[in-house]
Amino acid sequence: MSDYRIETKCVQGGYTPGNGEPRQIPIVQSTTFKYDTGEDMGKLFDLEASGYFYTRLQNPTNDYVAAKIAALEGGTAAMLTSSGQAANFFAMFNLASCGDHMVASSSIYGGTFNLISVTMAKMGIETTFVSPDCTDEELNAAFRPNTRLVFGETIANPALTVLDIEQFARAAHAHGVPLIIDNTFATPVNCRPFEWGADIVTHSTTKYMDGHGVGVGGAIVDSGKFDWMAYADKFPGLCTPDDSYHGITYAEKFGNAGAFITKCTAQLMRDFGSIQSPQNAFYLNLGLESLHVRMARHCENGQAVAEYLRQHPKVASVSYCGLPGDKYHERAKKYLPNGSCGVVSFELKGGREAASVFMNSLRLAAIETHVADARTCCLNPASTTHRQMSEEQLKAAGIPAGLVRMSCGLESADDLIADIAQALEKV
Ligand SMILES: *Cc1c(COP(=O)(O)O)cnc(C)c1O
């Protein structure tokens, strides 16, 4: 499969049926697996043999889909989680524990910001946030001797900033730690962060990978490139024996290609149990089969809507890296040459009131806390996700009251623009 192009991997990656086996991925709807002898099963518990014994740890349906996502990203191993939140938490907590430190881009998903700045801080893991547009000096100054990882998003949700992945990878590697990239908005169809130096990739599969608003899910992919043993003092969890697994040293036993995901499964999935259901993994795979076809259309619609909005007199500004002149247009040309995503944000001149009238007047685009669906949806952060903030606080957070985030779906661009035009007339 690794020689095929990404379109082929979307359709056929991860699962190759044998003679007389199901053409479509079977849903193994079973919590457990049967063995003839206790000794057979014992070997699985010791990680001495590979096989299935309990779906909280592994399930064949999930493994097929994880293998497809690994193939799409060009990684060596992957796992599914119950949500994007679980994927990001596991990816970070697999490397950092109490007393450790992380460096993260300040322009990231609100849920991830909260996870890092509140919940992981309570666990004793501190984070220094840096601007996605920081200089090398500012970035390097954020590191400490106990820094264990760097985190950022290819295209940030909702700010739509584009990360300089090579710059962040260079700094991470100079300090002997991996770069984790949340690649949810770009998807591997439009950007493969491993090709730019990232070491671990995460996804909220809830978004474009699923693409139909069907199931919440997440994924973690390892590039297999980070040399854990070269920095064994920083990563004792990977480089010293795990007493909870009979003294296995993951980096020795599974090598760079498998250590990260094996430890993440054997320890974190075992203990926290945020597994994706096999049924949801099946739906996710249906989404992945058409991901390459859908992304192109999401981007076309995003571009058309962004261009229309930019010339509209009632629109103060538009953020979309596909627009020439956008702050991230040049960076996007390098990292996202085939397009970015379908999410466009724009500010209406009339503020919160105008945004409210505009959104209530839309007929096709629905008001939803969601993005990356086949159906166009939109949100005014000031009156929903950020409604507790005052005008001053909104300004400080870079979220103008009249900001609308619109996720362009797969409908006709002409119909979407006509809908936007009639709603803007009411403003
Ligand atoms: C939605 C989202 C998440 C969280 O994913 P869930 O599946 O909702 O838990 C994480 N990162 C990004 C970039 C997202 O858009």
The ligand as a Tripos MOL2 file, in Angstrom:
@<TRIPOS>MOLECULE
LIG
   15    15     1     0     0
SMALL
NO_CHARGES

@<TRIPOS>ATOM
      1 C1        -12.7220   19.4080   17.3510 C.3       1 LIG1
      2 C2        -11.2630   19.4650   17.5440 C.ar      1 LIG1
      3 C3        -10.6340   18.7680   18.5880 C.ar      1 LIG1
      4 C4        -11.4160   17.9740   19.6180 C.3       1 LIG1
      5 O1        -11.9620   16.8740   19.0120 O.3       1 LIG1
      6 P1        -13.3130   16.1150   19.5260 P.3       1 LIG1
      7 O2        -13.4250   15.0130   18.5550 O.co2     1 LIG1
      8 O3        -14.4180   17.1000   19.4920 O.co2     1 LIG1
      9 O4        -13.0040   15.6460   20.9160 O.co2     1 LIG1
     10 C5         -9.2600   18.8260   18.6820 C.ar      1 LIG1
     11 N1         -8.5330   19.5390   17.8000 N.ar      1 LIG1
     12 C6         -9.1060   20.2300   16.7870 C.ar      1 LIG1
     13 C7         -8.2410   21.0100   15.8440 C.3       1 LIG1
     14 C8        -10.4780   20.2100   16.6240 C.ar      1 LIG1
     15 O5        -11.0410   20.9070   15.6180 O.3       1 LIG1
@<TRIPOS>BOND
     1     1     2 1
     2     2     3 ar
     3     2    14 ar
     4     3     4 1
     5     3    10 ar
     6     4     5 1
     7     5     6 1
     8     6     7 2
     9     6     8 1
    10     6     9 1
    11    10    11 ar
    12    11    12 ar
    13    12    13 1
    14    12    14 ar
    15    14    15 1
@<TRIPOS>SUBSTRUCTURE
     1 LIG1         1 GROUP 0 **** ****
